[in-house]
């Protein structure tokens, strides 16, 4: 199988039905060694592109990862970004908002963490939680202390979708490229991974009773994801539905999508003008005169 990013992209205006999107596809690799070689190659290319992104200082890149528990977000971030210079990358994981964060609008806390130009920002969960977990658990919405009349279930989600699309358009217009990944995991594969977290002592820390409680809301989460991606996948900030039952294949798909998106920015290293070139030649001449002496 050859990776074609468009196969995983949610087209703008399309209605998402996750039952029609596979959680498992034919793998790109034939062996573990081939997987490692392919990933290393793509990570190397990402490293070069990230250096170019930093040097050109024209764009920022925001990667958003959303998924059900045990879908492999942490592992994907760890492996795909393994070759990235930490100075040019920022990773944020958003949990339940604090009391102080709840005193602001729902986009405020994530806006504080947006990447600067020249950097890659990674959101492990994001402002999309506000139309996913908050929609599945309306008691969270009630705890946000919004004014009366603003919590109408018939209108609030569409209002929030519009706010998100507006934010992403604003960011794009100011040089931030947004790529959104939904790691599409089957319920059966999640069950197997939960069992592994229980049976393997070194994975016990990854499991909590809350994971099982959330599993009971699987149909509601799938509906929330479908509505969310249908409303917020745009040409400038698309969603990619990544089959996640095979972790290794998912990482290869994600890295390829990222690579193609960075390449499409058509970045270049800053050109050296005549004045700067003359300055460098003067410095070079001084260094040559110093010879090879030590201290």
C-alpha positions as CSV (number, residue, x, y, z in Angstrom):
1,X,0.0,0.0,0.0
2,X,1.2,3.5,-0.9
3,X,0.3,6.2,1.5
4,X,-2.0,8.8,-0.1
5,X,-2.9,11.6,2.4
6,X,-6.0,12.5,0.5
7,X,-7.4,9.0,1.3
8,X,-7.6,10.0,4.9
9,X,-8.7,13.6,4.6
10,X,-12.2,14.6,5.5
11,X,-13.4,16.8,2.6
12,X,-14.9,20.2,3.4
13,X,-18.7,20.0,3.6
14,X,-18.9,16.2,3.7
15,X,-20.9,14.4,6.3
16,X,-18.8,12.0,8.3
17,X,-20.0,8.5,9.1
18,X,-17.2,6.8,11.0
19,X,-18.7,3.3,10.3
20,X,-17.5,3.9,6.7
21,X,-14.0,4.9,7.7
22,X,-11.7,1.9,8.4
23,X,-9.9,1.4,11.7
24,X,-7.5,-1.0,10.0
25,X,-6.0,-0.9,6.4
26,X,-3.4,-2.9,4.6
27,X,0.0,-2.0,6.2
28,X,2.6,-0.1,4.2
29,X,5.4,-2.2,5.7
30,X,6.1,-6.0,5.4
31,X,8.3,-6.4,8.5
32,X,9.3,-4.7,11.6
33,X,12.6,-3.7,10.1
34,X,10.9,-2.2,7.1
35,X,8.6,-0.2,9.4
36,X,11.6,1.1,11.3
37,X,13.4,2.0,8.1
38,X,10.4,3.8,6.6
39,X,9.7,5.7,9.8
40,X,13.4,6.7,10.2
41,X,13.4,8.0,6.6
42,X,10.2,10.1,7.1
43,X,11.4,11.3,10.5
44,X,14.7,12.4,8.9
45,X,12.8,14.4,6.2
46,X,10.6,16.0,8.9
47,X,13.7,17.0,10.8
48,X,15.1,18.8,7.7
49,X,11.7,20.5,7.1
50,X,11.5,21.6,10.7
51,X,14.9,23.2,10.5
52,X,13.8,25.0,7.3
53,X,10.6,26.1,9.1
54,X,12.6,27.5,12.0
55,X,15.1,29.2,9.7
56,X,12.6,30.8,7.3
57,X,10.5,32.0,10.3
58,X,7.4,32.6,8.2
59,X,5.0,29.9,9.3
60,X,3.9,28.1,12.4
61,X,2.5,24.6,12.4
62,X,-0.1,23.3,14.8
63,X,-0.8,19.6,15.0
64,X,-3.9,18.5,16.8
65,X,-4.4,14.9,18.0
66,X,-7.8,13.7,19.1
67,X,-8.9,10.1,19.9
68,X,-10.5,7.7,22.2
69,X,-8.4,6.4,25.1
70,X,-5.7,3.9,24.1
71,X,-5.7,5.0,20.4
72,X,-2.0,5.7,20.5
73,X,-1.8,9.5,20.5
74,X,1.2,9.6,22.9
75,X,3.1,6.9,21.0
76,X,2.5,8.6,17.7
77,X,3.7,11.9,19.0
78,X,6.8,10.3,20.6
79,X,7.8,8.3,17.5
80,X,6.9,10.7,14.7
81,X,8.5,13.7,16.4
82,X,11.6,11.7,17.6
83,X,13.9,13.6,15.2
84,X,12.6,17.1,15.8
85,X,14.8,19.6,17.6
86,X,13.1,20.2,21.0
87,X,13.9,23.9,20.7
88,X,11.6,24.2,17.7
89,X,8.7,22.1,19.1
90,X,6.2,22.6,21.8
91,X,3.8,19.9,23.2
92,X,0.8,20.6,25.3
93,X,-1.7,18.1,26.8
94,X,-5.0,19.6,27.9
95,X,-6.9,17.9,30.7
96,X,-9.9,19.2,32.7
97,X,-9.8,23.0,32.8
98,X,-8.9,24.7,36.1
99,X,-11.2,27.0,38.0
100,X,-9.2,30.0,36.6
101,X,-9.5,28.7,33.0
102,X,-13.3,28.3,33.4
103,X,-13.5,32.0,34.0
104,X,-12.5,32.6,30.4
105,X,-14.1,31.6,27.1
106,X,-13.7,28.0,26.0
107,X,-10.9,28.9,23.5
108,X,-8.8,31.0,25.9
109,X,-6.5,28.4,27.5
110,X,-5.5,26.7,24.3
111,X,-4.9,30.1,22.6
112,X,-2.2,30.8,25.2
113,X,-0.3,27.7,23.9
114,X,-0.3,28.4,20.2
115,X,3.1,28.0,18.5
116,X,5.2,31.0,17.5
117,X,6.4,31.4,13.9
118,X,9.1,29.0,13.0
119,X,7.9,26.4,15.5
120,X,5.7,23.3,15.6
121,X,3.0,23.2,18.3
122,X,1.4,19.9,19.2
123,X,-1.9,19.7,21.1
124,X,-2.5,16.3,22.7
125,X,-6.3,16.9,23.0
126,X,-7.3,20.5,22.3
127,X,-10.1,23.0,22.2
128,X,-12.1,20.3,20.4
129,X,-12.7,18.7,23.8
130,X,-15.2,21.5,24.2
131,X,-17.4,19.9,21.5
132,X,-16.6,16.3,22.3
133,X,-16.4,15.3,26.0
134,X,-18.4,18.4,27.0
135,X,-21.1,17.4,24.5
136,X,-21.2,13.8,25.8
137,X,-21.2,15.0,29.4
138,X,-23.5,18.0,29.6
139,X,-22.8,18.3,33.3
140,X,-19.4,19.7,32.4
141,X,-21.1,22.4,30.3
142,X,-23.3,23.4,33.2
143,X,-20.2,23.7,35.4
144,X,-18.8,26.4,33.1
145,X,-21.2,28.9,34.6
146,X,-22.3,30.4,31.3
147,X,-25.0,33.0,31.3
148,X,-28.6,31.8,31.1
149,X,-29.7,31.2,27.6
150,X,-26.2,30.3,26.2
151,X,-26.4,26.6,27.1
152,X,-29.2,25.7,24.8
153,X,-28.3,22.2,23.4
154,X,-30.0,23.1,20.1
155,X,-27.6,26.0,19.3
156,X,-24.4,25.9,21.4
157,X,-22.6,23.2,19.5
158,X,-23.1,25.0,16.1
159,X,-22.0,28.2,17.8
160,X,-18.9,26.6,19.0
161,X,-18.1,25.0,15.7
162,X,-18.4,28.4,14.1
163,X,-16.1,29.9,16.7
164,X,-13.5,27.1,16.1
165,X,-13.7,27.5,12.3
166,X,-13.3,31.3,12.7
167,X,-10.3,30.9,15.0
168,X,-8.6,28.5,12.5
169,X,-9.3,30.8,9.6
170,X,-7.7,33.7,11.6
171,X,-4.7,31.6,12.4
172,X,-4.2,30.5,8.8
173,X,-4.5,34.1,7.6
174,X,-1.6,34.9,10.0
175,X,0.7,32.1,8.9
176,X,-0.3,29.1,11.1
177,X,-0.8,25.8,9.2
178,X,-3.2,23.5,11.1
179,X,-3.3,19.7,10.7
180,X,-5.8,17.7,12.7
181,X,-5.6,14.0,13.3
182,X,-8.4,11.7,14.6
183,X,-6.9,8.3,15.5
184,X,-9.8,6.0,14.6
185,X,-9.7,3.1,16.9
186,X,-12.2,0.2,17.0
187,X,-13.9,-0.6,20.2
188,X,-12.6,-4.2,20.1
189,X,-9.0,-3.0,19.7
190,X,-9.5,-0.6,22.7
191,X,-10.7,-3.6,24.7
192,X,-7.5,-5.5,23.9
193,X,-5.3,-2.6,24.8
194,X,-7.0,-2.1,28.1
195,X,-6.5,-5.7,28.9
196,X,-2.8,-5.4,28.1
197,X,-2.6,-2.4,30.4
198,X,-4.1,-4.6,33.2
199,X,-2.1,-7.7,32.4
200,X,1.3,-6.1,31.9
201,X,2.6,-4.6,35.2
202,X,4.7,-1.9,33.4
203,X,1.5,-0.6,31.8
204,X,-0.7,-0.6,34.9
205,X,-0.1,3.2,35.4
206,X,-1.8,3.8,32.1
207,X,-5.1,2.4,33.2
208,X,-7.8,3.9,35.5
209,X,-11.5,3.1,36.2
210,X,-12.4,6.3,34.4
211,X,-11.3,4.7,31.2
212,X,-13.9,2.0,31.6
213,X,-16.6,4.4,32.5
214,X,-15.9,6.5,29.4
215,X,-16.1,3.3,27.3
216,X,-19.8,3.1,28.1
217,X,-20.3,6.3,26.2
218,X,-18.7,5.0,23.0
219,X,-21.8,5.6,20.7
220,X,-22.2,9.1,22.0
221,X,-18.5,9.9,21.4
222,X,-18.7,8.5,17.8
223,X,-21.7,10.8,17.2
224,X,-19.9,13.8,18.7
225,X,-16.8,13.1,16.5
226,X,-18.9,12.7,13.4
227,X,-20.7,16.0,14.0
228,X,-17.5,17.8,14.9
229,X,-15.4,16.7,11.9
230,X,-18.3,17.3,9.5
231,X,-18.6,20.9,10.7
232,X,-14.9,21.8,11.2
233,X,-12.9,20.1,8.4
234,X,-12.0,22.8,6.0
235,X,-9.5,23.2,3.1
236,X,-7.2,25.3,5.3
237,X,-7.5,23.2,8.4
238,X,-8.5,19.6,7.4
239,X,-9.2,16.6,9.6
240,X,-7.5,13.3,8.8
241,X,-9.1,10.1,10.0
242,X,-6.1,7.8,10.6
243,X,-6.8,4.0,11.0
244,X,-5.4,3.3,14.5
245,X,-5.8,-0.4,15.1
246,X,-2.2,-0.8,13.8
247,X,-0.1,1.6,15.7
248,X,3.0,1.3,13.4
249,X,1.0,1.9,10.3
250,X,-0.8,4.9,11.9
251,X,2.6,6.5,12.7
252,X,3.7,6.1,9.1
253,X,0.5,7.7,7.8
254,X,0.8,10.6,10.2
255,X,4.4,11.3,9.4
256,X,3.6,11.2,5.6
257,X,0.7,13.6,6.0
258,X,2.9,15.9,8.1
259,X,5.8,15.7,5.6
260,X,3.6,16.6,2.6
261,X,1.9,19.5,4.5
262,X,5.3,21.0,5.4
263,X,6.6,20.5,1.8
264,X,3.5,22.4,0.5
265,X,4.6,25.5,2.4
266,X,7.4,26.0,-0.2
267,X,9.8,27.4,2.4
268,X,13.3,28.5,1.7
269,X,16.3,29.6,3.7
270,X,16.7,33.4,4.1
271,X,18.8,34.8,1.2
272,X,22.0,36.6,2.1
273,X,22.1,40.1,0.6
274,X,25.3,41.9,-0.6
275,X,25.8,43.8,2.7
276,X,25.4,40.7,4.8
277,X,27.7,38.7,2.5
278,X,30.4,41.4,2.8
279,X,30.1,41.3,6.6
280,X,30.6,37.5,6.6
281,X,33.6,37.8,4.4
282,X,35.2,40.3,6.8
283,X,34.5,37.9,9.7
284,X,35.9,35.0,7.7
285,X,39.1,36.9,7.0
286,X,39.6,37.6,10.7
287,X,39.1,34.0,11.6
288,X,41.6,32.9,9.0
289,X,44.2,35.3,10.5
290,X,43.7,33.7,13.9
291,X,45.2,30.4,12.6
292,X,44.6,27.1,14.4
293,X,46.0,28.0,17.8
294,X,44.3,26.7,21.0
295,X,43.8,28.6,24.2
